[in-house]
Amino acid sequence: MIVEQRTYTTHPGQWRAYLALYEAKGLAIQQRILGRMVGYYHCDIGEMNQIVHLWAYEDLNERSQRRGQLLADPDFRAYVHEMLPLLQKQESRILVPAPFFQPQWQLPAGQ
């Protein structure tokens, strides 16, 4: 299991607009295609105007396959066209669990 951490930095004060647009147009698409949202957050302390979302995958191959499907989806591409002007920066990290960590949740088969 791996977790992708995506951090989006919006233009100052645009994080609320980002979250509203995401909830209205991006959330359902990502849930359908990516399948395993671990969490979706905005920063309240520290660097401001940041949105952090986490997605779980079996491995990098599954991530690549699901991200490819997502980027090919015409509705997602239309959403991205509206969303990108709100952003200053995007970052992505792959988090690999420590050997002793056992997640408190299981990845549903086939999702």
Phi and psi in degrees as GROMACS dihedral restraints (atoms count N, CA, C in turn):
[ dihedral_restraints ]
;  ai    aj    ak    al  type     phi  dphi    fc
    3     4     5     6     1  -129.7    20    10
    4     5     6     7     1   160.3    20    10
    6     7     8     9     1  -126.6    20    10
    7     8     9    10     1   130.5    20    10
    9    10    11    12     1   -94.6    20    10
   10    11    12    13     1   127.9    20    10
   12    13    14    15     1  -105.1    20    10
   13    14    15    16     1   116.3    20    10
   15    16    17    18     1  -109.8    20    10
   16    17    18    19     1   126.5    20    10
   18    19    20    21     1  -118.8    20    10
   19    20    21    22     1   120.7    20    10
   21    22    23    24     1  -112.1    20    10
   22    23    24    25     1   128.7    20    10
   24    25    26    27     1  -104.1    20    10
   25    26    27    28     1   118.9    20    10
   27    28    29    30     1   -87.0    20    10
   28    29    30    31     1   165.4    20    10
   30    31    32    33     1   -61.6    20    10
   31    32    33    34     1   152.1    20    10
   33    34    35    36     1   -48.9    20    10
   34    35    36    37     1   128.7    20    10
   36    37    38    39     1    78.2    20    10
   37    38    39    40     1     2.3    20    10
   39    40    41    42     1   -95.7    20    10
   40    41    42    43     1     1.7    20    10
   42    43    44    45     1   -64.5    20    10
   43    44    45    46     1   -34.0    20    10
   45    46    47    48     1   -66.8    20    10
   46    47    48    49     1   -42.4    20    10
   48    49    50    51     1   -63.7    20    10
   49    50    51    52     1   -39.6    20    10
   51    52    53    54     1   -59.8    20    10
   52    53    54    55     1   -50.4    20    10
   54    55    56    57     1   -63.2    20    10
   55    56    57    58     1   -38.6    20    10
   57    58    59    60     1   -64.5    20    10
   58    59    60    61     1   -43.7    20    10
   60    61    62    63     1   -65.3    20    10
   61    62    63    64     1   -42.9    20    10
   63    64    65    66     1   -61.5    20    10
   64    65    66    67     1   -46.8    20    10
   66    67    68    69     1   -61.3    20    10
   67    68    69    70     1   -39.7    20    10
   69    70    71    72     1   -75.1    20    10
   70    71    72    73     1   -36.4    20    10
   72    73    74    75     1  -127.6    20    10
   73    74    75    76     1   -22.1    20    10
   75    76    77    78     1  -105.0    20    10
   76    77    78    79     1   -33.1    20    10
   78    79    80    81     1   -56.9    20    10
   79    80    81    82     1   -53.7    20    10
   81    82    83    84     1   -61.0    20    10
   82    83    84    85     1   -38.8    20    10
   84    85    86    87     1   -64.9    20    10
   85    86    87    88     1   -47.8    20    10
   87    88    89    90     1   -65.9    20    10
   88    89    90    91     1   -39.8    20    10
   90    91    92    93     1   -62.8    20    10
   91    92    93    94     1   -39.6    20    10
   93    94    95    96     1   -66.9    20    10
   94    95    96    97     1   -41.2    20    10
   96    97    98    99     1   -93.6    20    10
   97    98    99   100     1   -46.3    20    10
   99   100   101   102     1   -80.7    20    10
  100   101   102   103     1   -36.8    20    10
  102   103   104   105     1    85.3    20    10
  103   104   105   106     1   -34.7    20    10
  105   106   107   108     1  -128.6    20    10
  106   107   108   109     1    76.1    20    10
  108   109   110   111     1   -74.5    20    10
  109   110   111   112     1   124.8    20    10
  111   112   113   114     1   -89.8    20    10
  112   113   114   115     1   -34.9    20    10
  114   115   116   117     1  -174.5    20    10
  115   116   117   118     1   158.0    20    10
  117   118   119   120     1  -143.3    20    10
  118   119   120   121     1   120.1    20    10
  120   121   122   123     1  -138.7    20    10
  121   122   123   124     1   158.5    20    10
  123   124   125   126     1  -121.0    20    10
  124   125   126   127     1   150.4    20    10
  126   127   128   129     1   -82.2    20    10
  127   128   129   130     1   134.9    20    10
  129   130   131   132     1  -112.8    20    10
  130   131   132   133     1   -22.7    20    10
  132   133   134   135     1  -134.4    20    10
  133   134   135   136     1   143.5    20    10
  135   136   137   138     1    96.9    20    10
  136   137   138   139     1  -146.3    20    10
  138   139   140   141     1   -65.2    20    10
  139   140   141   142     1   123.5    20    10
  141   142   143   144     1   -87.3    20    10
  142   143   144   145     1   170.1    20    10
  144   145   146   147     1    64.4    20    10
  145   146   147   148     1    31.0    20    10
  147   148   149   150     1  -113.9    20    10
  148   149   150   151     1   142.0    20    10
  150   151   152   153     1  -116.8    20    10
  151   152   153   154     1   131.0    20    10
  153   154   155   156     1  -122.2    20    10
  154   155   156   157     1   125.8    20    10
  156   157   158   159     1  -129.8    20    10
  157   158   159   160     1   147.8    20    10
  159   160   161   162     1  -123.9    20    10
  160   161   162   163     1   133.9    20    10
  162   163   164   165     1  -131.0    20    10
  163   164   165   166     1   133.7    20    10
  165   166   167   168     1   -98.4    20    10
  166   167   168   169     1   143.6    20    10
  168   169   170   171     1  -140.4    20    10
  169   170   171   172     1   155.2    20    10
  171   172   173   174     1   -63.4    20    10
  172   173   174   175     1   -42.1    20    10
  174   175   176   177     1  -165.1    20    10
  175   176   177   178     1  -179.5    20    10
  177   178   179   180     1   -66.2    20    10
  178   179   180   181     1   -30.0    20    10
  180   181   182   183     1   -64.5    20    10
  181   182   183   184     1   -45.0    20    10
  183   184   185   186     1   -63.9    20    10
  184   185   186   187     1   -41.9    20    10
  186   187   188   189     1   -57.3    20    10
  187   188   189   190     1   -48.2    20    10
  189   190   191   192     1   -60.4    20    10
  190   191   192   193     1   -43.3    20    10
  192   193   194   195     1   -64.0    20    10
  193   194   195   196     1   -47.8    20    10
  195   196   197   198     1   -68.4    20    10
  196   197   198   199     1   -41.1    20    10
  198   199   200   201     1   -64.2    20    10
  199   200   201   202     1   -37.0    20    10
  201   202   203   204     1   -61.5    20    10
  202   203   204   205     1   -43.4    20    10
  204   205   206   207     1   -61.1    20    10
  205   206   207   208     1   -43.3    20    10
  207   208   209   210     1   -61.3    20    10
  208   209   210   211     1   -48.5    20    10
  210   211   212   213     1   -69.0    20    10
  211   212   213   214     1   -19.3    20    10
  213   214   215   216     1   -86.9    20    10
  214   215   216   217     1   -13.0    20    10
  216   217   218   219     1   -73.5    20    10
  217   218   219   220     1   122.0    20    10
  219   220   221   222     1   -63.4    20    10
  220   221   222   223     1   -35.1    20    10
  222   223   224   225     1   -67.5    20    10
  223   224   225   226     1   -37.6    20    10
  225   226   227   228     1   -67.5    20    10
  226   227   228   229     1   -40.6    20    10
  228   229   230   231     1   -62.1    20    10
  229   230   231   232     1   -37.9    20    10
  231   232   233   234     1   -65.3    20    10
  232   233   234   235     1   -41.0    20    10
  234   235   236   237     1   -61.5    20    10
  235   236   237   238     1   -46.9    20    10
  237   238   239   240     1   -59.1    20    10
  238   239   240   241     1   -38.7    20    10
  240   241   242   243     1   -59.6    20    10
  241   242   243   244     1   -37.0    20    10
  243   244   245   246     1   -77.7    20    10
  244   245   246   247     1   -34.0    20    10
  246   247   248   249     1   -80.2    20    10
  247   248   249   250     1   -38.8    20    10
  249   250   251   252     1   -55.9    20    10
  250   251   252   253     1   -37.3    20    10
  252   253   254   255     1   -62.2    20    10
  253   254   255   256     1   -17.7    20    10
  255   256   257   258     1   -79.5    20    10
  256   257   258   259     1   -15.5    20    10
  258   259   260   261     1  -100.1    20    10
  259   260   261   262     1   147.3    20    10
  261   262   263   264     1   -99.5    20    10
  262   263   264   265     1   -35.8    20    10
  264   265   266   267     1  -155.6    20    10
  265   266   267   268     1   148.1    20    10
  267   268   269   270     1  -128.9    20    10
  268   269   270   271     1   138.9    20    10
  270   271   272   273     1  -133.0    20    10
  271   272   273   274     1   149.8    20    10
  273   274   275   276     1  -137.4    20    10
  274   275   276   277     1   134.4    20    10
  276   277   278   279     1  -130.2    20    10
  277   278   279   280     1   145.9    20    10
  279   280   281   282     1  -102.8    20    10
  280   281   282   283     1   121.2    20    10
  282   283   284   285     1  -101.6    20    10
  283   284   285   286     1   127.8    20    10
  285   286   287   288     1  -110.9    20    10
  286   287   288   289     1   128.1    20    10
  288   289   290   291     1   -65.7    20    10
  289   290   291   292     1   145.8    20    10
  291   292   293   294     1   -62.9    20    10
  292   293   294   295     1   153.2    20    10
  294   295   296   297     1   -58.0    20    10
  295   296   297   298     1   -28.3    20    10
  297   298   299   300     1   -89.6    20    10
  298   299   300   301     1    -8.5    20    10
  300   301   302   303     1   -80.4    20    10
  301   302   303   304     1   128.8    20    10
  303   304   305   306     1  -119.3    20    10
  304   305   306   307     1   112.0    20    10
  306   307   308   309     1   -58.7    20    10
  307   308   309   310     1   149.3    20    10
  309   310   311   312     1   -82.6    20    10
  310   311   312   313     1     1.9    20    10
  312   313   314   315     1  -131.1    20    10
  313   314   315   316     1   158.2    20    10
  315   316   317   318     1  -110.2    20    10
  316   317   318   319     1   148.3    20    10
  318   319   320   321     1   -76.8    20    10
  319   320   321   322     1   121.5    20    10
  321   322   323   324     1   -63.6    20    10
  322   323   324   325     1   137.0    20    10
  324   325   326   327     1   -63.6    20    10
  325   326   327   328     1   136.0    20    10
  327   328   329   330     1    74.7    20    10
  328   329   330   331     1     7.2    20    10
